[in-house]
Amino acid sequence: MQMRKILKVVLSTLLILLFLFLAFTGALLYFGKTGIVLGFARSALRGAHFAAAVSMFVLIPIHFFANFRLYKAELKAARGDARGKAKREKS
C-alpha cells in the first residue's frame, strides 16, 4: 500500500513539473520570435517542449487510473448532492 501512495505522489509531482515546463517553453516559443531564445536554439526548445508534451500525454492516463477511487468518490458525492438538492426543492 505504501508503494501506491509513493506512485501517486511521484505522478502528481511529475505532472505539475511537466505542466510548468510546458508553460514556460511554450511562452518562450510563442514570444521569442528569433532563432535563439535564452541561449537555446529554437529547434532545441521545440524538441524539449514536444518531449515534455508526449511524457505528459502518457502520464495523465496513468495518473487517472492511479486515482480512480478518489475520482469515483467525487462523482458519487456530486451525484448524491444533486439528488439531495432536488428532493429538498420538491418539499
N, C-alpha and C positions, 0 to 999 in steps of 0.2 A: 504494500500500500504506500509506503514511503516513496518508492520509485515513481509511482503515478503522480504524486504531488510535485516531485522534482521535475518530472516531464512537463507538467502544466506551467511551472514557474519558468522553465527554460524556454518553452514555446512562446509564452506571453512576452517575455523579455526580448527574445529574438524578433518577434513581430513588431514590437514597439521600436526597437533599434532600426529594423529594416524600413519601417514607415518614415522615421526621421531622416534616414539616409536617402530614401527615395524623394522625400520632400525637398531636401537640400540640393541633391544633384539635379532634380527636376527644375528647381528655381534657377540654378546655375546655367543649365542648358537653355532655359527659356529666355533669361535676361542677358546672358553672356553671348552676344551675337558674334564675337570674334573667334578666331581659331584656337586661342589658348585662354583658358579660364582658370584663374588662381594657380597658374603654373602647370596645369594639366591640359593635355591635348583634348580637344572636344571629342574626338573618337574614343579616347580612353574613358572619359566621363560617360559617354553614351553606352559603352560596353559595361561599365560598372553599374550603371543605372538599370540596364537590361538584366544583368545577372541578379541584382537585388530583387527586381520585379519577378523573375522566374522563381527565385527562392521563396518569396512571399506567396506566390501562387501555389506552391507546393505545400507550404506550412499552414496556410489557412484551413484547408480541409482537415488536416491532422489536428489542429487546434480545436476545430469544431467537434470532431469525434471524441477528443480527449475530455471536452467539457460538455458533452451531450446531456448528462444528467442535470447539470445546472440549467441548461437551456430548456430542457423538458419541464423542470420545476417552474421556471419563469413563465412558460406558456400556460401551464396548468394554473398558476396563480392569477395570471391575467384573464384567463377564461373564467375562473371562479369569481373574480371581482366583477367582471362584466355581467355574469348571471345574477350575482347578488344585487347589483345595481338595478337590473331590470325588474327583479322581484320587489325591491323597495319602491320603485316608481309605480308599480301596479297597485300597491297598498294605499 
